[in-house]
Amino acid sequence: MKTLKMLAIALLLIAAPVSAQTADEIIENYLTNTGGAEAWESVESVKFIGSVDLGGMSLPIEVYRTKDGKGMIKAEFQGQQFYQNVYDGETLWGTNQMTMAAEKSDAESTANYKNEINDFPDPFLNYKDKGYTAELLGTETMDGTETYKIKLIKEPVLVDGKEQDDIAFYYFDTENFVPIAIETEMSSGPAKGMTSVTVLSDYQEVDGLYFAFSILEKIQGAPQGQQITFTDIEINPEIDATMFAYPEKN
C-alpha cells in the first residue's frame, strides 16, 4: 500500500508542470519562445512566398498582410495571375476563376474579414485588449504529441445575417509552446458544420521571430488536405498600397 501511495505521489509530481499551467502562462511562453511580444508588436507587414500542392501540381503563391488590415493572396496558374481575399482597407475582392474578372465580396464576407484584422500579426498578441477570451481545456494528444488545448473566442462573426461566436481550438506543443494544430467549425459553404483542421509545422526563424513554414489545411477525418509550403517570409517589406486596390472597370 505504501509503495502504491508513493508511486501515486510521484506520478502527480511528474504531471504537475503540465497541469499547473494556465492559459495566460501558455500564451506568454508561446510569444516569448517565438520572439517576444515586443518584437511581434513591431511587425507592420509580412510577405509570404511559397506554393500550394494541388494533387501533384504546384501553384506558386504570394501572401501579403499589413497591420492596417490590407491583405492579398496572389497565385499564378498557366501563365495567368489570380487573386483571393484582397482587401484595400474598404473593399474585399477576388478573381472569379471562371471569368478571371475581379469581383467584390458581399457585405457579410467583408464584415467578417474586417474582424480578422485584429489577428495581425498573431491572434494571441494582446488578446484581452482585443476583447478575446482564452480558456485552457486541459491536455490532449495530437498526432502523438502532448498538447495544451486552448479555446479562443474572438469577435462574433455574421452567418446568414446573424451573429455567431467565432471559436477556435488551438493545440500547443507542451515542450515548445507553439501551436501545432487549429480546429474551427465551418460556418458556410459546402463544408458547413464540418471541422476544419490546420496543421502547423516546420517552424523557422525569420529576423528573430518564428513562423510555421508548413501548413496543411484539411477537413477533420479526411485522408488528404491542401498543403501550403513557404520558401521565404519577409518581415516589414516595402509594399505598394496600390496593389490592393480593386480594379475598377472602365
C-alpha positions as CSV (number, residue, x, y, z in Angstrom):
1,M,0.0,0.0,0.0
2,K,2.8,2.4,0.9
3,T,4.5,1.7,-2.4
4,L,1.4,2.4,-4.3
5,K,0.9,5.7,-2.4
6,M,4.5,6.8,-3.1
7,L,4.0,5.9,-6.8
8,A,0.8,8.0,-6.9
9,I,2.6,11.0,-5.4
10,A,5.5,10.6,-7.9
11,L,3.1,10.5,-10.8
12,L,1.4,13.6,-9.5
13,L,4.7,15.4,-9.2
14,I,5.6,14.4,-12.8
15,A,2.3,15.7,-14.1
16,A,2.3,18.9,-12.1
17,P,4.3,21.1,-14.5
18,V,1.8,20.3,-17.3
19,S,-1.4,20.6,-15.2
20,A,-0.2,23.7,-13.3
21,Q,-0.1,25.8,-16.5
22,T,-2.7,28.4,-17.1
23,A,-3.9,29.8,-20.4
24,D,-2.1,33.1,-19.9
25,E,1.2,31.3,-19.0
26,I,1.0,29.1,-22.1
27,I,0.3,32.2,-24.3
28,E,3.1,34.1,-22.6
29,N,5.5,31.2,-23.2
30,Y,4.4,30.9,-26.8
31,L,5.0,34.6,-27.5
32,T,8.4,34.5,-25.7
33,N,9.6,31.4,-27.4
34,T,8.7,32.7,-30.9
35,G,10.5,36.0,-30.5
36,G,8.8,38.0,-27.7
37,A,5.7,40.2,-27.5
38,E,7.7,43.4,-28.1
39,A,9.2,42.1,-31.4
40,W,5.8,40.9,-32.6
41,E,4.3,44.3,-31.9
42,S,6.9,45.9,-34.1
43,V,5.7,43.9,-37.2
44,E,4.0,46.3,-39.6
45,S,3.7,43.9,-42.6
46,V,4.6,40.4,-43.7
47,K,5.1,38.8,-47.1
48,F,5.0,35.1,-47.6
49,I,6.3,33.3,-50.7
50,G,5.6,29.7,-51.3
51,S,3.4,27.2,-53.1
52,V,0.2,25.2,-52.8
53,D,0.2,21.5,-53.7
54,L,-2.9,20.7,-55.8
55,G,-2.6,17.0,-56.1
56,G,0.9,16.8,-57.5
57,M,0.7,20.2,-59.3
58,S,2.5,23.1,-57.5
59,L,0.8,26.5,-57.6
60,P,3.1,29.5,-56.7
61,I,1.6,31.9,-54.3
62,E,2.4,35.2,-52.6
63,V,0.6,36.3,-49.4
64,Y,0.6,39.8,-48.1
65,R,-0.6,41.1,-44.7
66,T,-0.3,44.5,-43.1
67,K,-1.0,45.9,-39.7
68,D,-3.7,48.3,-41.0
69,G,-5.6,45.4,-42.5
70,K,-4.6,45.3,-46.1
71,G,-4.1,41.8,-47.5
72,M,-3.8,39.7,-50.5
73,I,-3.3,36.1,-51.8
74,K,-1.8,36.2,-55.3
75,A,-1.4,32.9,-57.3
76,E,-0.2,32.0,-60.8
77,F,-1.7,29.3,-62.9
78,Q,-0.9,28.5,-66.5
79,G,0.6,32.0,-67.0
80,Q,-2.4,33.8,-65.5
81,Q,-2.5,35.6,-62.2
82,F,-5.5,35.5,-59.9
83,Y,-6.2,37.0,-56.5
84,Q,-8.2,36.0,-53.4
85,N,-9.0,37.7,-50.2
86,V,-7.7,41.1,-51.4
87,Y,-8.6,43.9,-49.0
88,D,-7.6,47.5,-49.6
89,G,-9.0,48.9,-46.4
90,E,-12.5,49.2,-47.6
91,T,-13.3,46.7,-50.4
92,L,-12.8,42.9,-50.2
93,W,-12.4,41.3,-53.6
94,G,-11.0,38.4,-55.6
95,T,-10.8,36.9,-59.0
96,N,-13.7,34.9,-60.4
97,Q,-11.9,31.8,-61.6
98,M,-14.5,31.2,-64.3
99,T,-14.3,34.6,-65.9
100,M,-10.9,35.7,-64.5
101,A,-12.6,39.1,-63.7
102,A,-12.3,40.9,-60.4
103,E,-15.4,40.6,-58.2
104,K,-16.3,42.3,-54.9
105,S,-17.3,40.2,-52.0
106,D,-20.7,40.5,-50.3
107,A,-21.2,42.7,-47.2
108,E,-21.2,39.8,-44.8
109,S,-17.9,38.4,-46.0
110,T,-16.4,41.9,-45.9
111,A,-17.6,42.5,-42.4
112,N,-16.2,39.1,-41.2
113,Y,-12.8,39.8,-42.9
114,K,-12.6,43.2,-41.1
115,N,-12.8,41.3,-37.8
116,E,-9.7,39.2,-38.8
117,I,-7.6,42.4,-39.0
118,N,-7.2,42.2,-35.2
119,D,-5.5,38.9,-35.6
120,F,-2.4,40.5,-37.2
121,P,0.3,39.6,-36.6
122,D,-1.0,36.9,-34.1
123,P,-4.4,36.5,-32.5
124,F,-2.9,35.9,-29.1
125,L,-0.8,39.1,-29.0
126,N,-2.6,41.4,-26.5
127,Y,-5.7,39.2,-27.0
128,K,-7.5,40.6,-23.9
129,D,-7.3,44.1,-25.3
130,K,-9.0,42.8,-28.5
131,G,-11.9,41.6,-26.4
132,Y,-10.9,37.9,-26.9
133,T,-11.1,35.3,-24.2
134,A,-8.8,32.2,-23.9
135,E,-9.6,29.1,-21.8
136,L,-7.3,26.2,-21.1
137,L,-9.3,23.0,-21.6
138,G,-6.6,20.6,-20.5
139,T,-4.1,18.4,-22.3
140,E,-4.7,16.3,-25.3
141,T,-2.5,14.1,-27.5
142,M,-2.5,15.4,-31.1
143,D,-0.8,13.1,-33.7
144,G,1.4,11.6,-31.0
145,T,2.3,14.9,-29.4
146,E,1.2,16.0,-26.0
147,T,-0.5,19.4,-26.3
148,Y,-2.3,22.1,-24.3
149,K,-5.8,22.7,-25.7
150,I,-6.8,26.3,-25.6
151,K,-10.2,27.6,-26.6
152,L,-10.0,31.1,-28.1
153,I,-13.2,33.1,-28.5
154,K,-12.9,36.2,-30.8
155,E,-15.3,38.8,-32.0
156,P,-18.7,37.4,-33.3
157,V,-19.0,36.8,-37.0
158,L,-22.0,37.1,-39.2
159,V,-23.6,33.9,-40.5
160,D,-26.6,34.4,-42.7
161,G,-27.1,37.9,-41.1
162,K,-26.9,36.6,-37.5
163,E,-24.0,37.0,-35.1
164,Q,-22.3,33.8,-34.1
165,D,-19.4,33.2,-31.7
166,D,-16.0,32.9,-33.5
167,I,-14.4,30.0,-31.7
168,A,-11.1,28.2,-32.5
169,F,-9.3,25.4,-30.6
170,Y,-5.5,25.7,-30.5
171,Y,-3.2,22.8,-29.7
172,F,0.1,24.0,-28.2
173,D,3.1,21.6,-28.0
174,T,3.8,21.2,-24.3
175,E,7.5,21.2,-24.9
176,N,8.0,24.2,-27.2
177,F,4.8,26.1,-26.6
178,V,3.9,26.6,-30.2
179,P,0.6,25.7,-31.9
180,I,0.8,22.5,-34.0
181,A,-2.9,22.4,-34.9
182,I,-6.0,24.6,-35.0
183,E,-9.6,23.4,-35.2
184,T,-12.6,25.5,-36.3
185,E,-16.1,24.7,-37.3
186,M,-17.0,25.7,-40.9
187,S,-19.9,28.2,-40.8
188,S,-20.6,28.4,-44.5
189,G,-20.1,26.7,-47.9
190,P,-20.4,23.0,-48.8
191,A,-18.4,22.0,-45.7
192,K,-20.7,23.9,-43.3
193,G,-20.9,22.2,-39.9
194,M,-17.7,20.2,-40.5
195,T,-14.5,20.8,-38.6
196,S,-11.6,22.4,-40.4
197,V,-8.1,21.4,-39.2
198,T,-5.0,23.5,-39.8
199,V,-1.7,21.6,-39.1
200,L,1.3,23.8,-38.4
201,S,4.9,22.5,-38.6
202,D,8.5,23.4,-39.7
203,Y,8.9,26.4,-37.5
204,Q,11.8,28.6,-38.7
205,E,13.3,31.8,-37.5
206,V,12.8,35.0,-39.6
207,D,14.6,38.1,-38.2
208,G,14.2,36.8,-34.6
209,L,10.6,35.7,-35.0
210,Y,9.4,32.1,-35.6
211,F,6.8,31.2,-38.3
212,A,5.4,27.8,-39.4
213,F,6.7,27.2,-42.9
214,S,4.4,24.2,-43.5
215,I,0.6,24.5,-43.3
216,L,-1.8,21.6,-44.0
217,E,-5.5,22.5,-44.4
218,K,-8.0,19.7,-44.2
219,I,-11.4,18.6,-43.1
220,Q,-11.3,16.5,-39.9
221,G,-11.4,12.9,-40.8
222,A,-10.4,13.4,-44.4
223,P,-7.4,11.4,-45.6
224,Q,-5.9,14.3,-47.5
225,G,-5.8,18.1,-47.5
226,Q,-4.3,21.1,-49.1
227,Q,-0.5,21.5,-48.4
228,I,0.9,25.0,-48.3
229,T,4.7,25.4,-48.1
230,F,6.5,28.7,-47.7
231,T,10.0,29.1,-49.0
232,D,10.6,32.7,-47.8
233,I,9.0,35.0,-45.3
234,E,9.8,38.7,-45.2
235,I,9.0,41.0,-42.2
236,N,8.2,44.6,-42.8
237,P,9.0,44.6,-46.6
238,E,8.3,47.6,-48.7
239,I,4.7,47.3,-50.0
240,D,3.0,49.5,-52.6
241,A,-0.5,50.0,-51.1
242,T,-2.0,50.5,-54.6
243,M,-1.5,46.8,-55.3
244,F,-4.6,46.0,-53.1
245,A,-6.9,48.4,-54.9
246,Y,-10.0,47.0,-56.6
247,P,-9.5,47.3,-60.4
248,E,-12.5,49.4,-61.3
249,K,-13.9,48.6,-64.8
250,N,-13.6,51.2,-67.4
